Amino acid sequence: MPKAKRRSRKPAVSVPEVSQPESLEWVAPPPPTLAVRRVLWAILGAFALLSVVCAFVTRMGTAPDEAHHVAYVRYLATEMRLPILSEDSPAGYEAHQPPAYYALGALVWWVSRGNEYALRLLNTAIGLVFLVVVFHFARELLPRAGDAFALGVTGLCAFLPMHLYLLSVCTNDGLANLVAAWVLLRLVRGSRDGFGVFDSVLTGGLIGLALLSKSTALPLVAVGPLAVAIASRSRQAPSRVAFVCSAAMVVAAAVVYAPWLARNLVLYGDPLGVGRFNEVFLKDRPTAFTFFPDGPASPSYWMVLVGPYTWKTLVGAFGHLSQPQCFLPIWVYRAAAVPAIVAVFGMLMFLDLAHEGAREMAEGHRKFLGVLVVGVFLVFLAYLQFNVTYFQAQARYLFLMLPAMASLYVAGLWRVSPGPLRPWVLGMHTVLLVATSVYALVAIIPSSQ
């Protein structure tokens, strides 16, 4: 009898996959602990301090295009109307830019009675909001990675020297990147919880606002509906729902952005005003043909100029690129390449869907990471196209997707680091970025003016 009982228990040995669906569920992160909030506040405080110092250490007008951004704000504040781009426009060659940042700047101009440094502090405030949005985006993107991951992403965005510099001078990049980060936060939440029509309309309105901040936000018009379509398919929602939500998002963006396109069409015969901008801007600006007879068809143009300048302006360059003293020492760029290479290697491991860590993610979660990769790729393609027409190898044009880029970068460092050491690795990475930014403030920016 005992033997018979043992045989009857044998089939009960079976299937270890019972808890698998729960482990694959993409869940919202719990509220951050008090300790995490304190670290976040420390990051925000350090960023605000460095940004304010940078705003007052940097001589007004020495940052790229800053004089023209200030001229646009001044014109809007004093003339109470939008400028028209021309060769002798008092608003400068940035007069073709969408008006959202300049309208906000005009308000600051009135309140501060024309104080140009107040315009710089506006970008510091924009940067603080941007960092809070990035923190929540990173937490919701990879909740299982823990708050050390989210703080690492926030620290990278706060103290990357080039980004810190941009958020300390007058430029429309900061507002465009803030609204784009907000769009990404809404997309990650919608991909996890499902998209509704009302949510899609709000997200589309934000996409339109990003476009009204800077036209380089156009890739978001593709990224948003793509996220809706993939999330709906992963959740096995009817295709009609995906179509309605995607259409609502695009229509909402169009409603916000269309008046600006119509104005440009009437004034310049071109919805984006690109033709008029080329007439004004390219008269005294270098192009690929300035350096190589074959222009952008020359491999040397991309390998000798665009590639190295992109890397340097990704890490940090503080002033007009024609001035050698605006760059950090060459050893800094080479040293920064070491963690970047490690992070790229780890990122490829992290994104490999056959890897053990990736199999712990729900299907919709994995596919949303793919949406972010597509978004980064689209922004990079636009950057390459921009450098076909102009020589503008400035990595700030890639910062529209900085929250996604920083998250993938930190995910790479997180993936290759031993488990117990991950918070220490990410913390040390942030400390090194802070040290590099302080060095730039003390040694590079004062001598580059």
C-alpha positions as CSV (number, residue, x, y, z in Angstrom):
1,M,0.0,0.0,0.0
2,P,2.7,2.6,0.8
3,K,4.3,2.0,-2.7
4,A,0.9,2.4,-4.4
5,K,0.5,5.8,-2.6
6,R,3.9,6.9,-3.7
7,R,3.1,6.1,-7.3
8,S,-0.2,8.1,-7.1
9,R,1.7,11.2,-5.9
10,K,4.0,11.2,-8.9
11,P,1.9,13.2,-11.3
12,A,1.7,16.0,-8.8
13,V,5.4,16.9,-9.5
14,S,4.7,19.2,-12.4
15,V,4.6,22.7,-13.6
16,P,6.8,25.4,-12.1
17,E,5.2,28.2,-14.2
18,V,2.2,28.8,-12.0
19,S,3.4,32.3,-10.8
20,Q,4.8,33.3,-14.2
21,P,2.0,35.5,-15.3
22,E,2.2,37.5,-12.1
23,S,5.9,38.1,-12.5
24,L,5.3,39.3,-16.1
25,E,2.7,41.9,-15.1
26,W,3.7,45.5,-15.7
27,V,2.7,47.3,-12.6
28,A,2.9,50.8,-11.4
29,P,5.7,51.5,-8.9
30,P,4.9,52.2,-5.3
31,P,5.3,55.8,-4.0
32,P,8.9,56.7,-3.4
33,T,10.2,56.4,0.1
34,L,11.3,59.4,2.2
35,A,15.0,58.5,1.6
36,V,14.4,58.4,-2.2
37,R,12.6,61.8,-2.1
38,R,15.5,63.3,-0.1
39,V,18.0,62.1,-2.7
40,L,15.8,63.6,-5.5
41,W,15.6,66.9,-3.6
42,A,19.4,66.8,-3.3
43,I,19.7,66.3,-7.1
44,L,17.3,69.2,-7.7
45,G,19.1,71.5,-5.3
46,A,22.5,70.7,-6.7
47,F,21.2,71.2,-10.3
48,A,19.5,74.6,-9.3
49,L,22.8,75.8,-7.7
50,L,25.0,74.8,-10.6
51,S,22.5,76.2,-13.2
52,V,22.2,79.6,-11.4
53,V,26.0,79.8,-11.1
54,C,26.3,78.9,-14.8
55,A,23.7,81.5,-15.7
56,F,25.7,84.3,-14.1
57,V,29.2,83.0,-15.0
58,T,28.4,82.8,-18.7
59,R,28.6,86.2,-20.4
60,M,25.3,87.1,-22.0
61,G,25.1,86.4,-25.7
62,T,28.0,83.9,-25.8
63,A,25.9,80.8,-25.8
64,P,24.9,79.5,-29.3
65,D,22.1,81.5,-30.8
66,E,21.4,83.1,-27.5
67,A,21.4,86.7,-28.8
68,H,18.8,85.9,-31.4
69,H,16.6,84.1,-28.8
70,V,16.7,87.2,-26.6
71,A,16.0,89.4,-29.6
72,Y,12.9,87.4,-30.4
73,V,11.7,87.7,-26.7
74,R,12.4,91.4,-26.7
75,Y,10.5,92.0,-29.9
76,L,7.5,90.0,-28.8
77,A,7.4,91.8,-25.4
78,T,7.8,95.3,-26.8
79,E,5.9,95.1,-30.1
80,M,3.2,92.7,-28.9
81,R,3.2,90.8,-32.2
82,L,5.0,87.9,-33.7
83,P,8.1,88.7,-35.8
84,I,8.4,88.0,-39.5
85,L,11.7,86.4,-40.6
86,S,13.8,88.6,-43.0
87,E,17.4,89.5,-43.4
88,D,17.0,92.6,-41.3
89,S,14.5,91.3,-38.8
90,P,15.0,92.9,-35.4
91,A,14.1,89.5,-33.9
92,G,17.1,87.9,-35.5
93,Y,17.2,84.7,-37.5
94,E,15.3,82.8,-34.8
95,A,12.1,84.7,-35.9
96,H,10.9,81.6,-37.8
97,Q,10.7,79.6,-34.5
98,P,7.3,78.6,-33.0
99,P,6.2,81.0,-30.3
100,A,5.5,79.0,-27.1
101,Y,8.9,79.6,-25.4
102,Y,9.1,83.3,-26.5
103,A,5.6,84.0,-25.2
104,L,6.6,82.6,-21.8
105,G,9.9,84.6,-22.1
106,A,7.9,87.8,-22.9
107,L,6.0,87.3,-19.7
108,V,9.2,87.0,-17.7
109,W,10.6,90.0,-19.6
110,W,7.6,92.2,-18.5
111,V,7.8,91.0,-14.9
112,S,11.6,91.5,-14.7
113,R,11.5,94.8,-16.6
114,G,13.7,93.5,-19.4
115,N,16.3,91.6,-17.3
116,E,18.0,89.2,-19.6
117,Y,19.4,87.1,-16.7
118,A,15.8,86.5,-15.6
119,L,15.3,84.7,-19.0
120,R,18.1,82.4,-18.1
121,L,16.6,81.6,-14.7
122,L,13.4,80.8,-16.6
123,N,15.2,77.9,-18.1
124,T,16.6,76.8,-14.7
125,A,12.9,76.6,-13.5
126,I,12.0,74.7,-16.7
127,G,14.9,72.3,-16.0
128,L,13.7,71.6,-12.4
129,V,10.3,70.6,-13.7
130,F,11.9,68.5,-16.5
131,L,13.9,66.6,-13.9
132,V,10.8,65.7,-11.8
133,V,9.1,64.5,-15.0
134,V,12.2,62.4,-15.9
135,F,12.3,60.9,-12.4
136,H,8.7,59.7,-12.7
137,F,9.2,58.5,-16.3
138,A,12.2,56.4,-15.3
139,R,10.3,54.9,-12.3
140,E,7.4,53.9,-14.4
141,L,9.5,52.7,-17.3
142,L,11.4,50.1,-15.2
143,P,9.7,49.8,-11.8
144,R,11.6,46.5,-11.0
145,A,14.9,48.2,-11.4
146,G,14.3,50.2,-8.2
147,D,14.6,53.8,-7.4
148,A,18.4,53.8,-7.7
149,F,17.7,53.4,-11.5
150,A,15.3,56.4,-11.6
151,L,17.7,58.5,-9.6
152,G,20.6,57.5,-11.9
153,V,18.6,58.6,-14.9
154,T,17.6,61.9,-13.2
155,G,21.2,62.5,-12.2
156,L,22.4,62.0,-15.8
157,C,19.9,64.4,-17.2
158,A,20.7,67.0,-14.4
159,F,24.4,67.0,-14.6
160,L,25.4,66.0,-18.1
161,P,27.5,69.2,-18.6
162,M,26.0,70.1,-22.0
163,H,22.4,69.7,-20.8
164,L,23.1,71.7,-17.6
165,Y,24.6,74.5,-19.8
166,L,21.6,74.5,-22.1
167,L,19.3,74.9,-19.1
168,S,21.3,77.9,-17.9
169,V,21.1,80.1,-21.0
170,C,18.4,81.5,-23.2
171,T,17.1,78.9,-25.7
172,N,13.9,77.2,-26.6
173,D,15.3,73.7,-26.3
174,G,14.5,73.5,-22.6
175,L,10.7,74.0,-23.0
176,A,10.5,71.7,-26.0
177,N,12.4,69.0,-24.1
178,L,10.2,69.4,-21.0
179,V,6.9,69.0,-23.0
180,A,8.4,66.0,-24.9
181,A,9.3,64.4,-21.6
182,W,5.8,64.9,-20.4
183,V,4.5,63.2,-23.6
184,L,6.8,60.2,-22.9
185,L,5.6,60.0,-19.3
186,R,2.0,59.9,-20.6
187,L,2.9,57.3,-23.2
188,V,4.6,55.0,-20.7
189,R,1.5,55.2,-18.4
190,G,-0.9,54.6,-21.3
191,S,1.1,51.6,-22.6
192,R,0.9,50.1,-19.1
193,D,-2.7,51.0,-18.2
194,G,-4.3,51.3,-21.6
195,F,-5.1,54.4,-23.8
196,G,-8.5,56.0,-23.7
197,V,-9.8,58.7,-26.1
198,F,-9.6,61.5,-23.5
199,D,-6.1,60.5,-22.5
200,S,-5.1,60.4,-26.2
201,V,-6.5,63.9,-26.8
202,L,-4.5,65.3,-23.9
203,T,-1.3,63.6,-25.1
204,G,-2.0,64.9,-28.6
205,G,-2.4,68.4,-27.2
206,L,1.0,68.1,-25.5
207,I,2.5,66.9,-28.8
208,G,1.1,70.0,-30.4
209,L,2.5,72.2,-27.6
210,A,6.0,70.5,-28.1
211,L,5.7,71.5,-31.8
212,L,4.8,75.0,-30.8
213,S,7.9,75.1,-28.7
214,K,10.3,73.8,-31.4
215,S,9.5,72.1,-34.8
216,T,12.2,69.5,-34.1
217,A,9.5,67.8,-32.0
218,L,7.9,66.4,-35.2
219,P,9.1,62.7,-34.4
220,L,6.6,62.7,-31.5
221,V,3.8,62.8,-34.1
222,A,4.9,59.3,-35.1
223,V,6.0,58.0,-31.7
224,G,2.6,58.7,-30.0
225,P,0.3,56.8,-32.4
226,L,2.9,54.0,-32.6
227,A,2.8,53.6,-28.8
228,V,-1.0,53.5,-29.0
229,A,-1.0,50.8,-31.7
230,I,1.5,48.6,-30.0
231,A,-0.1,48.9,-26.6
232,S,-3.6,48.1,-28.0
233,R,-2.2,45.0,-29.8
234,S,-0.4,43.8,-26.7
235,R,-3.6,44.2,-24.6
236,Q,-5.6,42.5,-27.4
237,A,-7.9,45.5,-27.7
238,P,-10.0,45.8,-30.8
239,S,-8.2,47.5,-33.7
240,R,-11.0,50.0,-33.8
241,V,-10.0,51.3,-30.3
242,A,-6.3,51.7,-31.5
243,F,-7.5,53.6,-34.6
244,V,-9.8,55.9,-32.7
245,C,-7.2,56.7,-30.0
246,S,-4.4,57.2,-32.5
247,A,-6.6,59.5,-34.7
248,A,-7.7,61.5,-31.6
249,M,-4.0,62.0,-30.7
250,V,-3.0,63.2,-34.2
251,V,-6.1,65.4,-34.5
252,A,-5.5,67.1,-31.1
253,A,-1.8,67.7,-32.1
254,A,-2.9,69.2,-35.4
255,V,-5.5,71.5,-33.8
256,V,-2.8,73.0,-31.6
257,Y,-0.1,73.3,-34.2
258,A,-2.2,74.0,-37.4
259,P,-2.6,77.8,-36.8
260,W,1.2,78.2,-36.7
261,L,1.6,76.2,-39.9
262,A,-1.2,78.2,-41.6
263,R,0.5,81.5,-40.6
264,N,3.8,80.3,-42.1
265,L,2.1,79.2,-45.3
266,V,0.6,82.6,-45.8
267,L,3.8,84.5,-45.0
268,Y,6.4,82.3,-46.6
269,G,4.6,79.8,-48.8
270,D,5.9,77.0,-46.6
271,P,4.3,75.6,-43.5
272,L,7.6,75.4,-41.6
273,G,9.2,78.5,-43.1
274,V,12.3,76.4,-44.1
275,G,12.8,78.1,-47.4
276,R,12.9,81.6,-45.9
277,F,15.1,80.4,-43.1
278,N,17.6,79.0,-45.6
279,E,17.7,82.3,-47.5
280,V,18.6,84.2,-44.3
281,F,20.7,81.6,-42.4
282,L,22.8,80.0,-45.1
283,K,24.3,83.3,-46.4
284,D,27.2,83.2,-43.9
285,R,27.0,79.7,-42.4
286,P,29.1,76.7,-43.2
287,T,27.7,73.6,-44.9
288,A,29.2,70.3,-45.8
289,F,30.4,71.9,-49.1
290,T,32.4,74.4,-47.1
291,F,34.7,71.7,-46.0
292,F,34.6,69.0,-48.7
293,P,33.9,69.3,-52.4
294,D,31.6,66.3,-52.3
295,G,29.6,67.8,-49.4
296,P,27.5,65.4,-47.4
297,A,28.4,62.6,-49.9
298,S,31.9,62.6,-48.5
299,P,32.5,60.0,-45.8
300,S,35.1,62.3,-44.3
301,Y,32.5,64.9,-43.6
302,W,30.7,62.5,-41.2
303,M,33.8,60.8,-39.7
304,V,36.0,63.8,-39.3
305,L,33.5,66.6,-38.5
306,V,30.0,65.5,-37.7
307,G,30.9,62.4,-35.6
308,P,33.6,64.0,-33.3
309,Y,31.7,67.3,-32.9
310,T,28.5,65.4,-32.0
311,W,30.3,63.5,-29.3
312,K,32.0,66.6,-27.9
313,T,28.7,68.6,-27.9
314,L,27.0,65.6,-26.3
315,V,29.4,65.7,-23.3
316,G,29.8,69.4,-23.2
317,A,30.9,72.4,-25.3
318,F,30.4,75.9,-23.9
319,G,30.1,78.7,-26.4
320,H,30.5,79.0,-30.1
321,L,32.0,75.9,-31.7
322,S,34.4,78.0,-33.8
323,Q,36.3,78.8,-30.5
324,P,38.7,76.0,-29.5
325,Q,38.6,77.2,-25.8
326,C,34.9,76.3,-25.5
327,F,35.7,72.6,-25.4
328,L,36.8,70.4,-22.4
329,P,40.3,68.9,-22.5
330,I,40.4,66.0,-25.0
331,W,41.1,63.5,-22.2
332,V,37.7,64.3,-20.7
333,Y,35.9,63.2,-23.9
334,R,38.0,60.1,-24.1
335,A,37.4,59.2,-20.5
336,A,33.6,59.8,-21.0
337,A,33.7,57.3,-23.8
338,V,34.6,54.4,-21.5
339,P,31.3,54.3,-19.5
340,A,29.5,55.1,-22.7
341,I,30.9,52.0,-24.4
342,V,30.1,49.8,-21.4
343,A,26.6,51.2,-21.2
344,V,26.0,50.5,-24.9
345,F,27.2,47.0,-24.4
346,G,24.9,46.6,-21.4
347,M,22.0,48.2,-23.3
348,L,22.3,45.7,-26.1
349,M,22.2,42.9,-23.4
350,F,19.2,44.6,-21.8
351,L,17.2,44.9,-25.0
352,D,17.9,41.4,-26.1
353,L,14.5,39.8,-25.8
354,A,16.0,36.3,-25.5
355,H,17.9,37.3,-22.4
356,E,16.7,36.1,-19.0
357,G,16.2,39.7,-17.7
358,A,14.0,40.6,-20.7
359,R,11.9,37.5,-20.3
360,E,10.8,38.9,-16.9
361,M,8.9,41.7,-18.7
362,A,5.4,41.7,-20.0
363,E,5.0,41.7,-23.8
364,G,3.6,45.3,-23.8
365,H,6.5,46.4,-21.6
366,R,9.1,45.0,-23.9
367,K,7.4,46.5,-26.9
368,F,7.2,49.9,-25.4
369,L,11.0,49.8,-25.0
370,G,11.0,49.2,-28.7
371,V,8.9,52.3,-29.2
372,L,11.5,54.4,-27.3
373,V,14.3,52.9,-29.5
374,V,12.2,53.9,-32.6
375,G,11.8,57.4,-31.2
376,V,15.5,57.8,-30.6
377,F,16.2,56.5,-34.1
378,L,13.8,59.0,-35.7
379,V,15.4,61.9,-33.9
380,F,18.8,60.7,-34.9
381,L,17.6,60.5,-38.6
382,A,16.3,64.0,-38.4
383,Y,19.7,65.1,-37.0
384,L,21.5,63.5,-39.9
385,Q,19.2,65.1,-42.4
386,F,19.7,68.5,-40.7
387,N,23.5,68.1,-41.1
388,V,23.0,67.3,-44.8
389,T,21.7,70.8,-45.3
390,Y,23.7,72.7,-42.7
391,F,26.8,71.9,-40.7
392,Q,25.1,71.9,-37.3
393,A,26.8,69.0,-35.5
394,Q,25.4,69.9,-32.1
395,A,24.0,67.0,-30.0
396,R,21.4,69.3,-28.3
397,Y,19.2,68.5,-31.3
398,L,19.1,64.9,-30.0
399,F,17.9,66.0,-26.5
400,L,14.3,65.8,-27.5
401,M,14.5,62.1,-26.5
402,L,16.9,62.6,-23.7
403,P,14.7,60.8,-21.1
404,A,14.6,57.8,-23.3
405,M,18.3,58.0,-24.2
406,A,19.3,58.4,-20.5
407,S,17.1,55.6,-19.5
408,L,18.6,53.2,-22.0
409,Y,22.1,54.3,-21.1
410,V,21.6,53.9,-17.4
411,A,19.8,50.5,-18.0
412,G,23.0,49.5,-19.8
413,L,25.1,50.4,-16.7
414,W,22.6,48.7,-14.5
415,R,22.6,45.5,-16.5
416,V,26.4,45.0,-16.5
417,S,26.9,46.0,-12.8
418,P,26.8,43.3,-10.1
419,G,23.4,43.4,-8.2
420,P,24.5,44.7,-4.8
421,L,26.8,47.3,-6.4
422,R,24.2,48.8,-8.8
423,P,23.2,51.8,-6.6
424,W,26.9,52.6,-5.9
425,V,27.8,52.4,-9.6
426,L,25.0,54.7,-10.6
427,G,25.7,57.0,-7.7
428,M,29.4,57.2,-8.6
429,H,28.5,58.0,-12.2
430,T,26.3,60.9,-11.1
431,V,29.2,62.2,-8.9
432,L,31.6,62.1,-11.8
433,L,29.1,64.1,-13.9
434,V,28.8,66.7,-11.1
435,A,32.6,67.0,-10.9
436,T,32.8,67.5,-14.7
437,S,30.2,70.2,-14.6
438,V,31.9,72.0,-11.8
439,Y,35.2,71.8,-13.7
440,A,33.5,73.3,-16.7
441,L,32.1,76.1,-14.6
442,V,35.4,76.9,-13.0
443,A,37.9,76.3,-15.8
444,I,36.2,76.3,-19.2
445,I,33.3,78.7,-19.3
446,P,35.1,81.7,-17.9
447,S,38.0,81.3,-20.4
448,S,35.8,80.7,-23.4
449,Q,34.3,84.2,-23.4
